[in-house]
Amino acid sequence: MKAIRYHVPGGVEVFRYEDRPDLVPGAGEAVVRIGATGVNFIEVYQRKGQYAEPLPAVPGSEAAGVVMAVGAGVSTVRVGDRVASESFHGSYAECAIAPAERLVRFGPDVSMETAAAVMLQGLTAHYLLYSTYPIRAGDWCVVHAAAGGVGLLLCQLARNLGAHVIATASSDAKRSLALGAGAEHAVDYAGLVAAVQEYTAGRGVDVVYDSVGQATFTDSLRCIRRRGTLALFGQSSGPVPPVDPQVLNRHGSLFLTRPTLAHHVATTTELAERSSALFTWIRDKTLTVHVDRRYRLANAAEAHVALESRSTTGKLLLIP
Ligand code: NDP
């Protein structure tokens, strides 16, 4: 089978499109023929060596496909099942292995592309809105990079819950997308603090969902009401430097959290509950996945260039 591998960390030139041996599932595992693989920012950090991992590596953890083989002791999925997961070991490939208990089954009413697209970014939007700061009708929130993969899902789900969303994005086209996804207001980053003051009559928002990090952190703090929450869940613009806890005091006894998906789907029960909710909303069309671009597996480097260049919206997929 074919797979993307890299042997040293670096720029996109380290990606190789290689022949790999066929996969054999171990006990408790399944081999899945990949129909669509999700491209996520974490794979950029891993490729660059910012998040260390053993090399050589096949990138990717989010995908959907069809079960081809199962290992000993697997009873939750069968050959032929349509499945998706955020826990594949190397999904930039024609086939990939995952622990069977991390596979979510879905029917023909959901496409491979949509299923692949929500396993990482959708589950993230879910835990941010339901667990990190459980948002309620009437709450105000800021969603940064609102036309991005996680951003567009956050806008829709927050709006569906009755919250007021103030979106940031870097261009008119991106802001239009965010408004279409349910944001009430969409502004550029520079105008955010003034806009929040105006739209919330000086109170501030209840929560900021911040995936941008370094470039937005300070303004995020300035937007939040007393005792509100900053959910810093990404660093598309770079890592936030060390923070003096007194900053949280000065901005109104704020709560700062730096959550990650793995801690919110650690049990199969939690994975099942969150993914079941997402698939229900996809089926009843209260959640729409915006696939911006599809690339052939061999062209994974182009997908990374696009993601890093800030030119993308919504989801990027690799199609083997
Ligand atoms: P996006 O689709 O949001 O793409 C990144 C966006 O960030 C860009 O389109 C851009 O939007 C904005 N951005 C702002 N500054 C920069 C910059 N300097 N370089 C590149 N982009 C910039 O990506 P994802 O939805 O896949 O992920 C967003 C972030 O969330 C990533 O940091 C990712 O690692 C993190 N994440 C964290 C998870 C967790 O559980 N903690 C899970 C999933 C993702 P604009 O042009 O509008 O500014």
Residues whose N, C-alpha, C, O or C-beta is under 5 A from the ligand:
A	BS01	NDP	N40 F41 I42 L120 T124 A145 G148 G149 V150 G151 T168 A169 S170 K174 S211 V212 F233 G234 Q235 S236 S237 P259 T260 L261 L307 E308 R310 T312 G314
